[in-house]
Amino acid sequence: MQYCRGSHTLPLRNTPAFLPHSPLDRAPEAKYPEGMQVLLTGSSGWLGQTLAPRLRDAGHRVIGLDVCPGRFTTAVGSVADRALIDRTMRDHAITAVVHAGALHKPDIVRCPASEFISVNVQGTQNLLEAATACGVDRFVMTSTTSLMISNVIREGRAGGATKAAWITEDLRPLQPRNIYGITKFAAEHLCRMAFQDHGLPVVVLRTARFFPEEDDMAHEIEQSAENTKANEFLFRRLTVEDAAEAHVAALERAPSLGFDTFIVSAPTPFKPEDCEELIADAPSVVARYFPHYHDVYRRRGWTMFHAIDRVYSARRAEERLDFRCKTGFAEILAGL
Ligand SMILES: NC(=O)c1ccc[n+]([C@@H]2O[C@H](COP(=O)([O-])OP(=O)(O)OC[C@H]3O[C@@H](n4cnc5c(N)ncnc54)[C@H](O)[C@@H]3O)[C@@H](O)[C@H]2O)c1
């Protein structure tokens, strides 16, 4: 059973694809005159609905595929359905893939582990194999910073940590703490293998949080949802628009990068040498970088977290992908 997010749920396994039923040997559509023919999975989702129009603006043609119907979704069905993937790639003469469709954290409570493996692992392999067979020349996979967070990092100060974890793409060992992280990590390896064995250029974007909902641990957080999100722009959040923009940049640069993995998060003002103080007294560190933040926050009745126990560094994406999020804490503060 696959669910659509939102108030309604649909038993999608039996939902027929919206795709015009065409024989596999049908001649591909004429190649889009400019730009690429992009297969975008997860096109009905939060990221997909922001990314699809952005890709169109960049001159690409977007073929959306999602288990849920949506404005930008051409093919309704699962990435786990290999025949659908093959047909979609061939019928639309796909030249590039952006794979954002997935089961993710909110799905853990409603989907068994086997469903995560089927969608996130087998689904990714289906797309990679079909992409290789169809001569697709680039592939972007939406991954997650969550796979870098072990139970030890997550426990932070409560677990006895004396400094915040400074997280880069080089962090080792990686011990994802749930089925979401484990299946995304496996999918990343499948991407690497597709490059290694078939030369398919793949860029993996380990994206920090950009969801609009409340944190699922909100009951344990003293700050309001809005206050929490603002604080997170310092070390672990980005806007959905920036997340979409990172995908556009990755798509453009994939052929010159080959295979690469990037953390995508708003630029942090912090430095590795702040890590001890961040876990002991985060408000003082923030005040050093943003002396006026207290006044702005006080007017709203907001507060900073007492401790910050991890910081995602997006430096590598700046250096190698030439991508930097437009919105960081400074911009959030200026808008308050
Ligand atoms: N939202 C975040 O904060 C966040 C953070 C890091 C990474 N991500 C990743 O970003 C991507 C998009 O997330 P989102 O926030 O837009 O989530 P979302 O749930 O709004 O969108 C995901 C979409 O994938 C679709 N989907 C689920 N199973 C599918 C299947 N079997 N075949 C095809 N489509 C399927 C869903 O129907 C949904 O429309 C995901 O890969 C997620 O893991 C999200």
The ligand as a Gaussian input file, in Angstrom:
#p B3LYP/6-31G(d) Opt

LIG

0 1
 N       11.261000      17.438000       3.139000
 C       12.474000      17.429000       3.686000
 O       12.735000      18.147000       4.655000
 C       13.543000      16.552000       3.084000
 C       14.824000      16.588000       3.652000
 C       15.835000      15.828000       3.051000
 C       15.560000      15.067000       1.941000
 N       14.292000      15.032000       1.440000
 C       14.057000      14.230000       0.242000
 O       13.491000      15.071000      -0.730000
 C       12.662000      14.313000      -1.593000
 C       11.327000      15.004000      -1.736000
 O       10.767000      15.149000      -0.454000
 P        9.467000      16.029000      -0.180000
 O        9.665000      16.751000       1.092000
 O        9.077000      16.779000      -1.401000
 O        8.436000      14.875000       0.154000
 P        6.979000      14.612000      -0.412000
 O        6.447000      13.457000       0.357000
 O        6.197000      15.868000      -0.415000
 O        7.304000      14.183000      -1.886000
 C        7.760000      12.904000      -2.211000
 C        6.927000      12.430000      -3.365000
 O        7.375000      11.111000      -3.720000
 C        6.224000      10.411000      -4.090000
 N        6.447000       8.974000      -4.004000
 C        6.407000       8.208000      -2.901000
 N        6.584000       6.932000      -3.239000
 C        6.745000       6.897000      -4.583000
 C        6.927000       5.846000      -5.520000
 N        6.947000       4.574000      -5.130000
 N        7.062000       6.161000      -6.840000
 C        6.984000       7.458000      -7.235000
 N        6.779000       8.485000      -6.392000
 C        6.660000       8.201000      -5.078000
 C        5.154000      10.867000      -3.122000
 O        3.854000      10.586000      -3.589000
 C        5.447000      12.344000      -3.020000
 O        4.683000      13.104000      -3.945000
 C       12.591000      12.907000      -0.991000
 O       13.493000      12.087000      -1.700000
 C       13.075000      13.110000       0.425000
 O       13.690000      11.945000       0.926000
 C       13.290000      15.756000       1.982000

